[in-house]
Amino acid sequence: MVKSTDIGGKQVLTGDNGMTLYIFDKDTAGVTNCYDSCAEKWPPLMADETTQAEGDFTIIERTDGTKMWAYKDMPLYYWVNDKAPGDVTGDGVGGVWHLAVE
């Protein structure tokens, strides 16, 4: 699922693959607003039917019926331009994308 990784002195949330996760300022609690071309650049951290939410991690439903992970109700995304674990090139993009931190 999600783990916390020390990147530059911050506890940044990463996926099982070690890739950095981000939050989007245009989302609201429990609601994703990143679809189509946005989701192509910022793929959601998808949840499958067998996963269970726990603690600060919840599962929210997208308008297409798929499910994705959220942290403290904020949807979580990857950034396609991050190429290796520890990359944080999406932080600050457009002034609306930020590292998902604990």
C-alpha positions in Angstrom: 0.0 0.0 0.0 1.7 3.2 1.2 4.8 3.7 3.3 6.6 6.7 4.7 10.1 7.4 3.3 12.6 10.0 4.5 13.3 12.2 1.4 15.3 15.4 2.1 14.4 15.3 5.8 10.7 15.0 5.2 8.6 11.9 5.8 7.1 11.6 2.3 4.4 9.0 1.4 5.5 6.6 -1.3 3.8 3.7 -3.0 4.9 0.1 -2.7 7.1 0.8 -5.7 9.0 3.5 -3.7 7.7 6.2 -5.9 6.7 9.6 -4.4 3.0 10.4 -3.8 1.4 13.8 -4.2 -1.7 15.7 -3.3 -3.7 18.1 -5.5 -4.9 21.5 -4.2 -8.0 21.3 -6.5 -9.3 18.2 -4.7 -11.5 18.3 -1.7 -11.8 15.9 1.2 -12.8 12.5 -0.2 -13.2 13.8 -3.8 -10.8 13.7 -6.7 -10.9 16.3 -9.4 -8.1 14.8 -11.5 -9.5 13.0 -14.6 -8.6 12.6 -18.3 -5.4 14.5 -19.2 -4.8 15.3 -15.6 -4.9 11.6 -14.6 -2.6 10.8 -17.5 0.1 13.0 -16.0 -0.9 12.3 -12.4 -2.0 8.6 -12.2 -4.1 8.0 -9.1 -2.9 5.5 -6.5 -5.5 2.8 -7.3 -7.0 0.5 -4.7 -8.2 -3.0 -5.6 -11.3 -4.7 -4.2 -9.3 -6.7 -1.6 -7.7 -3.7 0.1 -9.0 -2.4 3.4 -8.7 1.2 4.6 -7.0 1.7 8.0 -6.0 4.7 10.1 -5.5 7.9 8.2 -5.7 6.0 4.9 -9.1 5.8 3.2 -10.4 4.5 -0.1 -12.5 6.9 -2.3 -14.5 6.2 -5.4 -13.8 7.9 -8.6 -16.7 9.0 -11.0 -15.8 6.0 -13.2 -16.4 3.6 -10.3 -12.8 2.8 -9.7 -11.3 3.2 -6.3 -8.2 5.1 -5.2 -6.3 5.7 -2.0 -6.5 8.9 0.1 -4.5 10.1 3.1 -6.4 12.1 5.6 -9.2 12.2 3.0 -6.9 13.8 0.3 -6.5 11.6 -2.9 -3.0 10.4 -3.6 -1.3 10.5 -7.0 2.0 9.6 -8.7 3.7 12.0 -11.2 4.7 10.5 -14.6 8.0 12.6 -14.7 9.3 11.0 -11.5 11.6 8.2 -12.9 13.1 6.7 -9.8 12.3 6.2 -6.1 13.1 9.4 -4.2 12.4 11.7 -7.2 10.2 14.7 -6.2 10.0 16.5 -9.5 6.2 17.0 -9.1 6.4 19.1 -6.0 5.1 22.6 -6.7 4.0 21.9 -10.3 1.5 24.5 -11.4 1.5 25.7 -7.8 -1.2 23.1 -7.0 0.7 19.8 -6.6 2.6 19.0 -3.4 4.4 16.1 -1.7 2.1 13.9 0.4 3.8 14.1 3.8 3.0 12.6 7.1 
